[in-house]
Amino acid sequence: MLQTINMNKYQHFFYDYFKELSLKEIVEVTSMSEANVKVKLHRARKKLLSIVKKTVEPELINHYGRK
């Protein structure tokens, strides 16, 4: 699932979730404004949600069924 996420585009997401950096630390590492990092994190979360919905939800529906 994470293979479909371009990690260059979503490096902020990577720093936030996998390296567990704070927002301030991400701002320092990327040299971007706090507002810009927040926007990029929001977009990355939305992208991940859409990927999860496309892959996990159909699998659950097929396994458990939905009426």
C-alpha positions as CSV (number, residue, x, y, z in Angstrom):
1,M,0.0,0.0,0.0
2,L,2.7,2.5,0.9
3,Q,4.5,1.7,-2.4
4,T,1.8,3.7,-4.2
5,I,2.7,6.8,-2.2
6,N,5.5,8.9,-3.7
7,M,7.7,9.4,-0.7
8,N,9.4,12.4,-2.2
9,K,6.0,14.1,-2.5
10,Y,5.0,12.9,0.9
11,Q,8.2,13.2,2.8
12,H,6.5,15.3,5.5
13,F,4.1,12.4,6.1
14,F,7.1,10.1,6.4
15,Y,8.8,12.4,9.0
16,D,5.6,12.7,11.0
17,Y,4.6,9.0,11.2
18,F,7.7,7.0,10.7
19,K,10.4,9.1,12.2
20,E,8.0,10.6,14.7
21,L,9.2,14.1,14.3
22,S,7.3,17.0,15.7
23,L,5.9,19.7,13.4
24,K,8.6,22.0,14.4
25,E,11.3,19.4,13.6
26,I,9.8,18.8,10.2
27,V,9.8,22.5,9.5
28,E,13.5,22.6,10.4
29,V,14.4,19.6,8.3
30,T,12.5,20.7,5.2
31,S,13.1,24.5,5.5
32,M,9.4,25.0,4.8
33,S,6.9,27.2,6.6
34,E,4.8,25.6,9.3
35,A,1.6,26.3,7.3
36,N,3.0,24.6,4.2
37,V,4.0,21.5,6.2
38,K,0.5,21.3,7.7
39,V,-1.0,21.5,4.3
40,K,1.3,18.8,2.9
41,L,0.6,16.5,5.9
42,H,-3.2,17.0,5.4
43,R,-2.9,16.1,1.8
44,A,-0.8,13.1,2.5
45,R,-3.3,11.9,5.1
46,K,-6.2,12.3,2.6
47,K,-4.2,10.4,0.0
48,L,-3.5,7.5,2.4
49,L,-7.2,7.4,3.3
50,S,-8.2,7.1,-0.3
51,I,-5.7,4.3,-0.8
52,V,-7.0,2.5,2.3
53,K,-10.6,2.8,1.2
54,K,-9.7,1.4,-2.2
55,T,-7.7,-1.6,-0.9
56,V,-8.8,-2.5,2.6
57,E,-12.6,-1.7,2.4
58,P,-13.3,-4.1,-0.6
59,E,-11.3,-6.8,1.1
60,L,-13.3,-6.4,4.3
61,I,-16.6,-6.4,2.3
62,N,-15.6,-9.5,0.5
63,H,-14.5,-11.3,3.6
64,Y,-17.4,-10.3,5.9
65,G,-20.0,-9.4,3.4
66,R,-22.3,-6.4,3.4
67,K,-26.0,-6.5,2.8
